[in-house]
Amino acid sequence: MSTPLTWHTLVTVWDMPVAAAVLLGLAVVLYLWGVHRADRWPTWRTACFLAGLVVIGVAVGGSVNAYSGVLFSMHMAQHLLLIAVAPVLVIFGRPLSLLRAATAGRARRVLAAVGRSRITGVVTHPFVAFALYAAVVAGTHLTPFLQGALTHPGLHAVEEVLYLASGYLLLLPVLGDPPARAALSPLLGLIMVFAGMVVDTVVGVALLMTPYEPFPAYAAIGRTWGPGLVEDLHWGGAAMWVGGDVLMAAVAIIVITRWVNAPDRGNDLGPWLEAARLSALGHDPASTQDIDNDEDALCAYNAMLARLASTEHRQSSRDDCV
């Protein structure tokens, strides 16, 4: 792009790949078909999903995409739109839940089987999702991968898909979209979000500390307008660090709000922590008894605390005598 980036070109320049336009259009048609088939599908979820597709369209077909090969800072804007903004909106649209609600009979049974399959479980597992996210963020910015994406359009398309997929898989366990993956407990969800923030911060700071242009394709363009090469690199690093953390913090606020508003928030610690809590209370985690609403169990627990306090008091008295 020899034309300088201005507010006018930011709005008017478009470079939409045909494949992306077809896929986005197909996604709109399929989703609206599901809304028509489903019973009382929430309008706000439809709006979220369509907004997510708009964000994807802007990222891969607007001026953001056109100038991403000229300015590293615009590449980073595309990165954040695809890896953080669009996935949140798409997940809020609950396309998988809508697909289940819009199907019946054999199709629904097949969908349920796919949701319970081992492959789906592995792909959507939080550890796998985080590993993919970290590998994509670091691998596309701290290695020669981006140089290849700048010189080969096919690899650039792969890069865009990786951003969208890794962001979606990272946030899917946090926000949830059955039948593929129910949301993690709020505590574990927050841990996932903060882990993503660490990745963004480390890579962003690494780019900020780089004193030279690591991607020769940007220098080869011979751009005569806008920031210098290293300055542009640092703007992009700052965008990843600050912008990425702000977007992740917004997701954390959503998780915390859900946690506070949940009626059972005091017990929603996740399966691992809940089992540890019940074991500490002397309760069999496999039992169906609700220990939190069992007066006898609570009395026994209070008695145990009283005995512990009494033992500690006697031990303290003996230590004083000595």
N, C-alpha and C positions, 0 to 999 in steps of 0.2 A: 504494500500500500504506500504509494508515493504521496498521497494526499494527507496533510497533517490531520491529526485527530482533534476535532472540535466538537462542541455541543451539537452542531448541525450534522456532522458526519456520524456522530455517535448514534443518532436516531435514524438517519437515512440510509446508511451503508448496510447492505445485507449480502450474505454469502451462504445461503441455505443449501446444503447438499441434498440432492434428490432423494437419496435413501433415507435421510433423516426426516424429510418432509413426509414421505410415505409412511414411515413407522409412526410418527407422531399423529398423523391423520387416522391411521388404523387404530391407535390407542384411544383416540377420542371416540371413534365409532363404537368400538367394543365396550368401552366404559358406559356410554350412553345407552347402549343396548342392555347392559346389565341393570342400569338404573330403571329402565322401562320394565324389565322382567321382575325386579325385586319388589318386595312389598314395603312401601314407606321408607325408602332409602333417604337418609338425612341430606338435605340440600347443601349444608355446609361442607359435607365430605366431598360432594361432587365439585363444589367450588374449589376446594383444596387440591383435588387431583388435577383439574383443568389448569389451575394456577401453576402447579408443578410442571405440567407440559409446556406452558408458556415460558417458564424459566428455562427449561431445556432448549426450547426453540430459540430463545434469545442467545443462550450460551453457545449453541452449535451453528446458528445460522445468522446471527446479527453481527453488528460491528465488533462485539466482543471477540467473536471467532475471527473476523476479518483482520483485526489488528493484533491478535494474539501472537502472530508470527513476526510482528514488527516491534512490539513492546512487551517486555517480560511482565510488566505490571498488568497489562491486559490479559496475558496468559494466566496470571494469578487470579484475576477477576473471574475468568472462565472456570478455573479450577474450583474456586469457592462456590460458584453457582451450581456446579455439577455435583460436587462432593458433599455439600452441606445444605444448601437452600432447597434444591429440587427434591432430594430424597425425603426431607421432612414433610414437604407438601404432599408428595406421592403417598407416603405411608399414612398420613392423616386421611387421605382419600380411601384407604382400605380397599385397594383393588382386589386383593385375594379374598377378603371377606365378602365383597360384592359378588365375585365369581361364584362363591359357594351359595350365596343367597339366590343367585339368578339361575342356578342349575338344579336339576332334579333327577331322580332315578339313578341310572348307571353312571351318568356324568358326575353327579355329586359323589357317588361312592368312589369313583376313580380319583377325583380330586382329593377326597379325604385320605385315600391310600397314599397318594403322592405326598400329602402333607405329613403323614406319619412315617414315611420311608426313611431308611438310614441315610440315603444320600442327602435328602433335604435337611435332616438333622445335623449332618456334618457341615454342609455348606452354610447353614444359618447359625451354627454354634458360635457363641460369643468369642471364644478364643480364636477360632478360625477367622471370624470376621475382623477382629482386631489385628491379627497377624497380616491379613490381606491389606487392611487400611494402612498400617505402618509401612508395609513393603511398597505399596503404590505411592504414598506421599514421599517417602525417602528415595525410592528408586527412580522416580520421574524427575527429581530435582537435584539430587546429589550424585548422579551418574550421567554418562553420556546419552541416556535414553532421550532426554528432551531435544538434544541436538539432532538425533535421528528423526524425531517427530516433526521438527521444523523443516527438514529437508525431504521427508517422504510423507505425502498426504495419507497414505494407508495407515502408517504408524500413528499419525496424528489422530485418526479416527479411533484406533485401538486405545490410545491414551484417553480420549473422551469417554469411551465405554468403561474403561477401568475406573475413572473418577466416579462416574455415576453408580457403577456396581459396588465399589468398595464403600462409598458413603451410604448407600442403601443397606448393605449387609451389616455395617457397623451400627446403624440406628434402628434396624428392624427389631433386634432383641430389646432395645431400650424403649421403643414406642409400641411395638407389637402389631401384628396383622395376622390373626389366625386365618386359615389353618397352618400356615407355614411356620409361624413362631409367635407364641404368646409373649407378652411383655415380661421382662425380668422384674423381680422385686425392685422397688424404688432405690434401695441401697445399692444393689448390684448394678442397676442402670446408671446411677450416678458415678460409680467406679468406672464403667465403660466410657462415659462421657469425659471424665477427667483424664482417662488414659489417652483418649483421642486428642485432648488439649495438649498433653505432654508431647505427643508426636508433632503437632503443628508448631509448638513453641520451639522444639529442638531444631527442626528443619528451617523454620523462619529465622531463628537466630544465626544458624550456620550460613544462610544466604546473606544476612546482614553483615556478617564478619568477613565475607569474601571480598578481597580488595581488587579483583579483576573480573572481566566478563568471561564466565566459564563456558558460554555457548557461542561459538564462532559464527553461527548463522545470523545472529542479531547484528554482529559487527559487519558481516559481509553485505548487508543491505545498504549500508552507506546512508543511513537516515540523517537528514540535516535539520530536523525539527524535534522538539520535545526534549526530555531529559537526556543526559549523557548515559552511556552504556552502564557504567557502574552505579550511577545514581538510580537508573531505572531498575537495576537488579535489587538494590536496597529497598526501593519502594515496594517491589514485589515481595521481598522477604518480610518487610514490616506488615504488608497486607496479610500474608499467611499467618504471622505470629498474632497480631492484634485482631484482624478480621476473623481468622479461624477460631480464636479463643472466644471472641464475642458471640459468634454463631453457636458454638458449643455451649457457652454459658446460657444462651437462650433456651437450648434444649434442656439443660439442667434445671432451669426455672420451671419448665413444663413438667418435668418429672417430679420436682418438689411440690408443685401445686397439686398434682394428682395424689401424691402421698398425703398431703395435709387434708385433702378433701375426702380421702378414702375412709369409709366407716370403720374398717378394721386395720387402720394404719399402725396401731400398736403391735399387731401380731404379724404384719406383713414384712418379714425379714428375709424371705426367700427360703427354699427348702433346706439348704445347708445350715444356715444360721438358726432356722427354726428348730431343726433337729438337735442342734447343740443346746439351744435354750431349754428344750423339753428334757434332754438328758440331764442338764444341770438341776432341773426341778425334780429329778427322780421319776420322770414319766417316760413310758415306752413310746417312742415316736410312731411306732406302727399301730398303736391303739387308736380307736375311733373316738375315744372319750375326749371331750372339750375341757381341757384342764383349766382354761381361763375362766370358764363359767361354772366350774365345779367347786362348791363351797368347801367340801371336805378336803379336796386337794389344796385349796388355798390355805385352809387352816393348818394343814400339815406343813405346807411351805413356810408359813409364818412361825410355826413352832420350831422348824429347823433353823430359821434365822435367829430365833431367840436363844436356842442352844448354842449356836455359833457365837453370838454376842456374849453369852454367859461364860463360855470357855475362854474367850479372848480377855474378858474382864479378870477372871481368876489368874490367867497367865500374867497379865499386867501387874496384878497385886503381888504375886510371887517375885516378879522381877524387881519391884520396888523394895520388897523386904531384903532381897539380896543386896 
